[in-house]
Amino acid sequence: MKITNLGFEAEVAKPPTRHKGPKPACLIEHAGQKILIDVGPDLFQQLDTKKIERLTAILLTHAHSDAIRGIPALNRFYQKLEKEIDIYIEKETWLFIQRKWSEKSLTQYKTHFIKPRTTFKIGDISIRPLRVAHAGEIFPTLAFNFDRVFVYCSDGYLGKAGYDEYERKYWSNNYLAILDGAYWDRQVGRNHTAVLPYFNELMSLNNRYTYFTGYGNQWPRQLSKARAILRQKLKEYKKEHPECKVKEVDIVKAGQQFHIAMNKLLVNETRPSIDTLINNLNVLRDLLSKELVSVHQKLHLLFRSDNRERVLEAHCNVVKEIYRRGLKHQKIDELDIETYKIIGKEIRIFDIHNNLEDTILLKSNVIKVVGSSIQMKDAHDVDVISLRHLEKLVRKLFSKYNLHLISGDQTHGDVVNLYDLVLQKKDLQLVPTSLPCFTQSYEVSKWNSKLSMTADLYVVEPYITGEYEVVVDKHKKLIYERVLLPDGREVITDLLAFRRDNFLNECLFNRQFFMIKKWISNESNKLLVHRWVVKREYLFKFLSKLRKSYRRLIIRPALSRYYDGKFLIDFKKDTLKPLEIFKPLKATGTAYHEMEFFSIDEAWETFGKYYVKEEGKIRCEMKVDGLRCILQYDGKNPLIYFEDAKKNRSKYLSTLSDELKTLGPIILDSELMEKDPDTGTWKSRHDLLLWAVGKKEEEIRRRINNVYVLVFDVLYTEKEGDLHNKSLEERLKVLEKLRLPKHFLKCPGHWVSSESSFRAAVKKYSKMIGSDGSMIKAASSKYPLSGRTSLWAKYKVSVEIDTIVLERFSVKSTFNYRCGYKIPQDQIDKYTPTFKLNNVIYGVIGKSFNTKIKANPGQILTVRALEVKKEEVKGKIKYTWFHPNPLYLKPEKKEPDSAKDLERYHQAGPTVKSFLKDFEILEKAKIEPTWTIKKGDKFRYCIQTHCRGLLEYQIKNLPLKRIGIDHEWFQPTAAEYKILKSILDVNWKKGVKQATETSSSTLLQKWVDKIETENLTQSQIKALSKVGPISIHQDFRYVVEGKDYFEGGHWVTPGNQFKVNRLLKLREGKYCQFLFKAPHKKELERILDSYDIWATVEPVVRGSASWIFVGAGKPYIVPPKGVGATAKNWAFFYRTEYSKGVAGRQTSPHGKHFREFFFKGKILSGRVVWMYAPLGKKRVWLTMRPKKQPENVEEFLSEKYSQDWDILEQFYDIVIKSLVK
């Protein structure tokens, strides 16, 4: 019988896990059978696919995730093989698995129900299931005995009453036992076994070889110590019990094999791989000395192979472990010589450590108890004497005894000595040897958003304008960081590796020292960056002196490693000069969604309408389908770079560079276009990538005179200076005055002031040659250097194509498709590429983006693309698309669009269909309680009812306004429950009962999505609408006077599937939840007013101010996949309140967490206190309305209510604590 143990990591191990590895499982091979015990999450790492294919049966011990999590994955594997497999399992465990996963995940399993105390056979192997205590009746657990020679128990309590005593004969007298050993020296509950407390009990079972699996965090960090303790315990036990037949007690390892043959047990030695020796040093500690010697010999043989560097790394770690154990190692060959060159100094440390004493007594009797009557029955006047520097520790030790503490060393009366002061030698931890790799690429160290102020020393250096990159020089064996200047020179900023020295984990001080000593001292032509070392207490004074000379500085702790990151500090936040690389401005909302529209109606309603009303006009321009390009000139050097590749391409664009110099110092924002000399039209964006890459010089020289730039913004001129903080209207006036050279064209655009002129302008610019839509810009918009603005919007043209699915590809939990179009079957040779499906040849248009829509080959899938392109490849027609986003399936349609349809899309341009882009909420981050609104700030606000999850018939037939404000729509009446029961299938009556008795019913929600509603009455539809997945809440948005963005978030939830209606009005003394969206990265905020220092921190999420007008007067209906809707269902927004307010002061006693506001609405009225409340590990916003109310705004802004703390203290101490509970 061959037994392979597949894992050992404990189920009970909590982070940080000491002993990591695969979860316990076991493979038994005997008499032609291959039996797997447990299907955990690591199955496909534990066994290769060939062994999994050959499995004949599976045994399951219990229904915890460490034993069953791999069930669906294994089922999918066997589905591909079209193979069924026998699974032997308790009935209760199988029922749990059926509840956890759908039938589709269990199709390949042929179940055999087993019971404890009932032996069964698989082939010629007799198997006895054994009941063991583990998780009670909820998760009944089994162990297994095989042919009375092997017993396996991966999870279970084997102490008193932990197993069936009547089955003891199956637990004992086996050749091999692999048992649960999750705990080491103390028992916790009755789920697992503690080895030391129950050692004698386990040895009394007389299993000749006993191994423990599932060992957790109680076990010693060094398993070699644990193994030594087990061997010693066995010796002691055998002395007391001479009849004991146990030969060995040990721990089991992943991949360890056992062979039981001829009444003997043969155990294979562990031989870890080279990758394991490099990355996991704990494996070396766990090896026996003879195993360590065997691994060492194997490395010497492997060094003759090609992979010498990896073998050398592993050998360095093995030699360190040899010296750590105090063993001897001799230099034999080249491998040893190279190893000693790398780790020679470290070996000396091991020698010193091994020769040191384990303990050193510094001072005896440093803590003692004294007293004149300490030895009497009624002892009194007992004192504790200790050294002065141990006073805090002693007070903590004796706090519960109420003893008098005396500092010093003098004693009186009777004395009892308690503690000596001793130095204890620590065990040396191995540091892995990591050799530099000159065949891979390295990323540049990231920019940190915050500077840690815990270091003693900091390194300050100027920020160099240019591109930071890590260079790998294979020939010189160098890895270093540099900055490329616009003129092509490089500045060396860091050294990461030199020959076989890896400096990635060295501190900044050491990296600079090695860079100068080992490399730069021999290079006279290298430019270095200037650096200062500053103590923490002088840092801010030093920075205040440098702010006059430098615009930006980089700060790092002196002991930081390379990938710990850099902190950028900006003294002059709002200045812009030529030759500075910055992000081109994009039309992107920072909170709710990207400012991108595919319908003119949506663009006008949610963006254009607001700014025409507020500012009187709005700018419409042609959205050029080119390469976004920034052109700069400082009077000496030109700088031309693109959005996607921020490298200076001025030498390739010589024509543009020469003409740019005629304009003087300047910064222009533009789109690069290339004219096709044959057709006279503009080339598409995808034909322009040559200019961004900067290769193929011959082709560049041939095409250079056909390149133009369409200029739409100016950010700097010699006369006007920096313009990026001025409004768009002012910047365009400067642009109009410029006399642009031949290859510089002004982008078409004009101002509009009405809805009709807006629609006409957008249509006009969308149909121009070289356009893919229209840009819409507010007159007041500035040009922030963050690269994001919500004052610009994009209108994009698109086309919807009905394609046929040719192939489906799975990518994690999503799918993408190879799609095709219909071609004449007698003209197949005219098109390329092609694909045959169901004996029909289709043209291939390309792959789609990833989607959650699941389609099968042959189905019709509608895809929205921004462009359809036609080209000729070797005399054949090829159609391709760009940005193909799958929308929905068309089951009623049988044929896809034809080649004629694609030709029409290509020639006539895309047709625009109404579609609203999804909201794209950015990644959440931690928010600090810093208010972005100040006392006295006036603002407009709105409360919008947001309802989502509605089906199409509900949008058409239900009164939307009423749903938003009437709680009766969320609670079905008794009559409506009867209606539900009348139309529900018998199997769903349980769901109705659940919905009646509890807060919600997931069964009913799933059922409503599938029900056919065409033949239902209005009363039945109304009843169904209340059990469907409808979610209704109210959003609060406010816009501060003079600002162009809103802030706010989810305010209150009126109702959601059977939930009782919550607050719709803020009554006196009441409170409710108010939740702002979480903040996002990269907004500049002043962190030190006294030094006028700016730093990169986390901002508050914001969105376009125009959103507060959405849903005014009538509900704003959103189709599936739209703003605020779900993938399948509809949504609507309805503005229930719109009014004004004023911000008050920031209050105490809890300082920055409180702020007062004065509202002039109906739902929100008068004085309201808002608090940023800590709830456990999270923070949320809470609102309340105090009883004391001012009569007007002036009275509110006065200090009349400054002593009104009682309600605030009650609010914090009672309400918040109750919410936490």
Number of C-alpha atoms within 10 A of each C-alpha: 17 16 21 19 21 25 25 27 23 28 19 16 18 10 7 8 13 19 21 17 16 22 25 30 28 22 20 19 17 14 11 10 17 19 21 21 24 26 26 23 18 19 24 14 10 20 13 10 12 8 10 17 13 12 17 18 18 19 23 23 30 25 23 18 15 21 25 18 18 17 21 18 16 19 21 16 16 18 15 8 10 10 13 15 18 17 22 22 21 23 15 15 20 19 11 15 19 12 9 10 12 11 11 10 18 18 16 21 19 12 15 13 12 17 16 17 13 10 15 14 11 15 11 11 16 13 18 24 25 25 21 24 24 23 18 11 9 12 16 19 26 26 25 24 21 19 16 18 19 24 26 23 26 29 30 25 24 25 19 11 11 17 20 16 11 8 15 12 11 21 25 22 21 22 21 26 24 22 26 26 27 30 23 19 15 13 18 11 10 18 20 29 32 25 25 18 15 17 17 14 14 19 21 16 20 21 26 22 20 23 19 21 27 30 29 23 20 15 19 16 15 15 18 16 14 17 17 13 14 19 16 12 15 20 14 11 17 15 10 10 13 8 10 17 17 21 15 15 21 17 20 21 23 20 21 16 20 18 17 17 10 6 8 11 16 11 12 12 14 19 17 16 10 18 12 14 23 22 15 15 18 18 18 23 22 20 18 14 14 10 16 21 14 14 22 16 12 14 18 18 11 15 17 11 9 9 10 14 14 18 23 25 21 26 27 23 23 24 22 23 21 20 19 20 14 14 10 8 11 7 11 9 9 10 19 17 12 15 19 15 10 16 15 14 10 14 17 12 13 18 14 9 18 16 9 10 10 12 11 12 10 10 11 12 16 17 22 17 22 21 18 15 15 18 12 8 7 7 11 12 11 18 19 22 23 21 14 12 10 12 17 9 11 17 16 9 10 13 11 8 8 10 14 14 16 17 14 14 13 9 15 10 10 13 19 14 14 12 13 14 13 12 13 11 12 9 11 13 11 16 10 17 19 20 18 20 19 18 9 7 11 16 11 15 16 12 14 15 19 14 17 10 10 8 13 12 18 20 19 21 18 19 17 17 15 21 15 19 16 19 18 20 13 12 8 10 15 21 25 19 20 23 22 18 17 21 11 10 11 18 18 17 21 21 27 24 22 20 15 15 16 19 24 17 15 15 16 21 15 15 21 15 12 19 20 14 11 10 13 16 11 10 9 7 7 12 15 14 14 9 13 11 16 18 15 16 10 11 16 16 11 15 18 15 11 15 17 10 10 15 15 21 18 17 22 24 27 19 17 18 19 21 13 16 18 19 21 22 23 21 23 15 16 11 13 19 19 22 22 14 21 16 15 19 18 19 19 21 25 24 26 20 19 23 25 20 23 21 18 20 16 17 22 18 17 19 27 29 20 22 23 20 12 11 12 15 21 25 22 28 22 28 25 27 19 24 24 21 24 25 24 29 24 18 14 8 15 24 23 25 21 22 15 13 11 17 20 25 20 20 14 19 18 15 17 23 20 14 15 24 17 13 17 16 22 25 30 23 19 26 21 22 25 24 17 14 11 6 8 9 12 21 18 21 16 12 13 16 13 13 20 20 14 16 12 10 11 8 10 16 12 9 14 16 15 14 19 20 25 22 21 20 21 26 26 22 23 15 10 11 15 19 22 21 17 14 15 22 18 16 21 16 11 18 19 11 8 13 10 16 13 11 16 18 15 15 17 15 19 11 19 19 17 15 15 9 13 24 17 13 21 23 17 16 22 24 17 16 14 21 18 25 26 26 22 28 24 27 21 16 19 21 22 16 18 14 13 18 24 25 26 24 24 23 24 20 24 25 22 19 23 24 26 29 25 23 17 17 12 13 11 6 8 13 17 22 24 19 27 30 26 20 21 14 10 7 8 15 13 15 20 19 18 17 17 11 14 8 7 10 17 26 26 25 22 15 22 22 15 17 16 13 14 14 18 13 16 18 19 26 27 22 20 22 20 20 20 23 17 16 11 12 11 8 11 13 16 19 22 16 19 18 15 23 18 23 17 16 18 14 9 8 11 10 14 24 17 18 19 12 14 23 15 12 20 17 11 10 20 21 10 15 14 12 19 19 19 18 17 14 15 17 10 12 14 12 16 15 14 11 13 9 16 14 14 15 14 19 20 19 24 25 24 28 27 23 24 22 23 24 20 14 13 16 17 9 11 15 11 20 17 11 17 24 19 13 18 15 20 23 19 21 13 10 9 17 16 14 17 22 16 12 12 16 9 10 8 16 15 14 20 21 13 16 20 17 10 11 12 20 21 14 16 21 19 13 15 17 16 8 10 8 14 8 8 11 9 12 12 16 19 19 21 23 23 20 26 23 21 20 17 23 19 26 21 22 25 23 25 22 11 9 10 19 24 23 21 22 21 20 22 21 22 22 26 23 23 20 15 15 17 13 16 16 13 18 15 13 12 15 18 18 17 22 19 20 21 21 22 20 17 13 14 17 14 15 13 11 8 8 15 13 19 19 22 21 18 20 21 21 23 23 25 27 23 21 20 24 19 19 19 16 11 14 21 16 18 20 23 23 19 19 20 23 22 17 15 15 20 25 28 26 26 24 24 20 16 20 16 18 24 22 23 23 19 19 20 16 12 14 11 15 19 22 22 21 24 23 20 18 15 13 16 23 19 21 25 21 20 21 26 22 19 16 15 11 6 9 17 15 20 20 23 22 22 20 13 13 16 16 10 12 19 9 12 21 19 12 9 10 13 10 9 13 13 9 15 19 14 11 20 16 11 11 14 16 13 10 10 10 7
